[in-house]
Amino acid sequence: MARSRSYRDDLLKSLQDPIEAGAYLNAALCEGKDVFFLALKDVIDAQKGMSQLAKEINRSRESLYKTLSSNANPEFIGIYHILESLGYHITITPNNQDYSEVKNNKQGTIRVSQEKEKQTQY
């Protein structure tokens, strides 16, 4: 009889891919803070481990576990530093907008919404 594979082992292997991990974190963020923190711990485990990350952002491993616990209310800057160390950044977009076309010009990037003919400049 074939041995079954561990879901967690497969998940952590897939999360070593930065694009896969980014999509995983974005999907988790849509589900709320607790789900996002669980997903972030998975990405940390897959890519660096809690000890290595703690060294990189000058915090204790225990402090990171507390920051990412379900009853924590971490400061934004703490999550920012964790994501930055993992190679990710935070992007803010308006709710209910479809910014599917991106154009570059001399002033910077402009995202054009298909819902409205409005342009937003960065």
N, C-alpha and C positions, 0 to 999 in steps of 0.2 A: 504494500500500500504506500502511495506517495505521501511524503511528509508535507504538511501545509506550511506555507510561508507566513511569516509574521507581517501583519499589515503595517505595523510601526516601522519595521526595517525597510519595507518598500517605500513608505512615505518619506523617511529620512533620506533614503537614497535619491528619490525624486527631488527633494528640497535642496539638494546640493547644487542644482541648476538654478542660477539667480533669476532667470525669467519665470520658471515654475514657482519658485519661492515667492516672488513678487505677486504673482497672480493669486497664490494661496493666501498671502497676507491681505490683499485687497478684498478677496471674497470673505475672509473672516471678519474684516473690519465692518462689512455690511451687516454682519450678524450681531454686532455689539461688542462691548469692551471685554467681557469675559472670554468670548470665543476668540477675539483678536489676541489677547494675552496668551491663550493656550497655543494658538498658531505661531505666535512670535517665539515662544519657548521651543516649539518644534523646529523652527528655522535656525534658532541659535544652536540647538543640539546637532542639527544636520551640518551646519557650516563651520562652527568654531568650537562650540562647547561653552558652557557657562563660565568656567574658570578662565579660559583665554579671553573671552569678552570682558569679564570683570577687570582683568589686567589692563586691557586696552582703554577702558573708559575710567580707570582709577576708582573702581568701586569693589566692594567685597562680593563674593559669590552669593553669600547669604542675603545681602542687600538687593541683589538682582532678583533672587527668588521672591523676596517680599514685594518688590516693585511689580512683579508680574503675577502676583497671587490674585485670586478672585475677589478678595475683600480689600484690595489695595486701591488707592486713589493717587497714582503717581503724578508728579509734575510733568508737564509737557516736555520740558527740556531733558528730562531723564529718558523718555521714550525717544526723543529726537537723537540723543547721543547713541542709544542702542541701535537704532536704525542706521545712523550714519556709519557706525563701526561695521555693520553688516554690508555696507555698500548701497544702501537705499536712501531715498529722500522722500519727503512728504510733499504732495501736490494738492492744492486746494482748487476745487472746481465748483461752479454753481450747481445747485440742485436742479434737476429736471431740464438739463440742457444737453443737446447732442452736438458736441464739438468734433465733428468727424473730419473736417478739412482744415489742414494747417498750412499756412503760407508764411514765408519769410520775406521781409523787406528790409530797407535800410534802418528803420527804427526798431526792429526786433521781430519777434514772432507774433503773428496775428492768428487767432483761432476763429473760424467762421462757423456760426451755428446754422444748421439746416432748418431749425424751427423758426428762426427769425433772421432777417437780413442784417442784423446788428453785428458789428465787429468789436471785439475787445482787444485792446493792445496791451502788451506786457512790456 
